[in-house]
Amino acid sequence: MAMLAYNEILPKKVIIHNDEPFVVVSAHVFRKQQRKPVNQTKLKGLKSGKFIEQTFHQNESVREADISDRPITFLYGNRGEYFFCEPDDPSKRFSLAEDLVGPAGKYLKPKSEVTAIVYNDEIIGVTLPIKMELMVTEADPATKGNTAQGATKEVVLETGATIMVPMFINQGDVIRINTETDEYTERISKS
């Protein structure tokens, strides 16, 4: 396993800290007055989902986690569990807990291809495509006088998720959303 020096602990790297895999969210190497340089990091536990702040000193190194990705296909969600299968073998089904899939799970629709994050032969997380296209199933019509620039309304998507969109979006429209920011990006097709 690769070892990373304190100044190689950079964003998007996955490291082992306290025997648990963490993804580096941010890192800032700096020198405090006359002291040796340090790397102040923000880490997200891939198993726990919790954020921690950790300072690494010049004489410290960490193990880079042996993480792999593999494609999986979403089937359906039921009572806090998400069911998936191997893309080439629908009979190989398995379920993942809601907290493992994360809040972006609300955008999953059947047959969605997602990426499983694997550590020690165990799926520890799921990454959705950053942009996904979903149909609007419920939308109030734009009210007269409320078409001001930048005005938004809440709509319901085909997966049951709700999102804020511009007033001109109607039921039946297909929109593209950013699953990381929970934001509407554009309308793909009109109903």
C-alpha positions in Angstrom: 0.0 0.0 0.0 1.3 3.5 -0.9 2.3 5.8 1.9 1.6 9.5 1.6 3.7 12.2 3.1 1.9 14.9 5.0 2.0 17.3 2.0 0.6 14.6 -0.4 -2.6 14.3 1.6 -4.7 16.2 -1.0 -8.4 16.6 -1.9 -10.0 13.5 -3.4 -7.3 11.1 -2.0 -8.7 8.3 0.1 -6.6 7.6 3.2 -6.7 5.3 6.2 -7.0 7.2 9.5 -7.8 5.4 12.8 -8.3 2.1 10.7 -11.1 3.7 8.7 -11.1 5.0 5.1 -11.6 8.7 4.8 -11.8 10.9 1.7 -9.8 14.2 1.9 -12.3 17.0 1.3 -9.9 19.9 1.7 -6.2 20.3 2.5 -4.1 23.4 3.4 -0.4 23.2 3.9 1.0 26.2 5.7 3.7 27.2 8.2 2.8 28.7 11.6 5.3 31.4 12.5 8.7 29.7 13.1 7.3 26.2 13.3 7.5 23.4 10.8 4.8 23.2 8.1 1.6 21.4 8.7 -1.3 20.2 6.5 -4.7 21.1 7.9 -7.3 18.8 6.4 -11.0 18.1 6.5 -11.8 14.5 6.1 -15.1 12.6 5.4 -15.4 9.1 6.8 -16.5 6.8 4.0 -18.2 4.4 6.4 -19.6 6.8 8.9 -20.2 9.8 6.6 -18.9 12.0 9.4 -16.6 15.0 8.8 -13.5 15.5 11.0 -10.7 18.0 10.9 -7.2 16.6 11.2 -3.8 18.3 11.2 -0.9 16.3 9.8 2.7 17.3 10.7 5.8 17.2 8.6 7.0 13.9 10.2 3.7 12.1 9.7 2.6 9.9 6.8 -0.6 8.0 6.1 -1.5 4.9 4.1 -3.5 5.5 1.0 -6.6 3.4 1.1 -7.0 0.6 -1.5 -10.3 1.7 -3.0 -11.8 0.4 -6.2 -14.9 1.3 -8.2 -17.3 -1.0 -9.9 -20.5 -0.3 -11.8 -23.8 -1.5 -10.2 -27.4 -1.1 -11.4 -30.1 0.3 -9.2 -33.3 -1.8 -9.0 -35.7 -0.2 -6.4 -35.8 1.3 -2.9 -38.0 -0.1 -0.1 -38.2 1.1 3.6 -34.7 2.6 3.9 -33.0 0.0 1.8 -31.8 0.2 -1.8 -31.6 -2.9 -4.0 -29.0 -3.2 -6.7 -27.7 -5.9 -9.0 -24.5 -6.6 -11.0 -25.0 -4.9 -14.5 -24.3 -8.2 -16.4 -26.1 -10.5 -14.0 -29.5 -9.3 -12.7 -29.8 -12.5 -10.5 -26.9 -11.2 -8.4 -29.0 -8.9 -6.2 -28.0 -7.2 -3.0 -29.2 -4.3 -0.8 -27.5 -1.3 0.7 -28.7 0.7 3.6 -30.0 4.2 3.0 -27.2 5.9 5.0 -24.6 4.1 2.7 -26.2 5.4 -0.4 -26.6 8.9 1.0 -29.0 11.8 0.3 -28.5 11.6 -3.5 -30.3 8.3 -3.4 -33.6 10.2 -3.8 -32.6 10.7 -7.5 -32.2 7.0 -8.2 -34.6 5.5 -10.7 -34.8 1.9 -11.8 -32.0 0.8 -14.1 -29.8 3.7 -13.1 -26.1 2.9 -13.5 -24.1 4.0 -10.4 -20.6 3.4 -9.1 -20.0 1.4 -6.0 -17.0 2.4 -3.9 -15.3 -0.8 -2.7 -12.9 -1.2 0.3 -11.8 -4.6 1.6 -14.3 -6.3 -0.7 -17.1 -4.3 1.0 -19.2 -1.6 -0.6 -18.7 1.5 1.5 -20.5 4.0 -0.6 -22.2 4.8 -3.9 -21.5 7.6 -6.4 -24.2 8.8 -8.6 -23.6 10.5 -11.9 -23.2 14.3 -11.2 -25.8 15.1 -13.7 -29.0 13.1 -14.0 -32.1 13.6 -16.2 -35.5 13.1 -14.5 -39.1 13.8 -15.4 -41.2 16.3 -13.4 -44.3 14.5 -12.2 -46.0 17.3 -10.2 -45.7 21.0 -10.8 -48.0 23.9 -10.0 -48.6 26.2 -13.0 -46.7 29.5 -12.9 -48.9 32.0 -11.2 -49.6 35.3 -13.0 -47.5 38.1 -11.6 -45.0 35.6 -10.2 -42.8 35.3 -13.3 -40.2 37.7 -12.0 -36.6 36.9 -13.1 -35.2 34.2 -10.8 -38.5 33.2 -9.2 -38.6 29.5 -8.4 -41.2 26.8 -7.3 -40.9 23.3 -5.9 -41.7 20.4 -8.1 -41.8 16.6 -7.6 -39.6 14.4 -9.7 -40.4 10.9 -11.0 -38.3 9.4 -8.1 -40.4 11.3 -5.5 -37.6 13.8 -4.8 -38.5 17.5 -4.6 -36.4 20.3 -6.1 -36.6 24.0 -6.7 -36.9 25.0 -10.4 -37.6 28.1 -12.5 -41.3 29.0 -12.9 -41.4 27.9 -16.6 -40.9 24.2 -15.7 -44.1 22.2 -16.1 -45.4 18.7 -15.3 -44.0 16.2 -17.9 -40.8 18.2 -18.6 -37.6 16.3 -18.4 -34.9 18.3 -16.5 -31.2 17.8 -15.7 -30.2 18.2 -12.1 -26.9 18.2 -10.3 -26.9 15.4 -7.7 -24.1 16.9 -5.7 -25.7 20.3 -5.2 -29.4 19.3 -5.5 -29.8 22.0 -8.1 -31.7 22.3 -11.3 -29.3 22.9 -14.2 -31.4 22.9 -17.4 -34.6 21.7 -19.1 -33.9 18.8 -21.6 -37.4 18.4 -23.1 -40.8 20.0 -22.7 -43.9 17.9 -22.0 
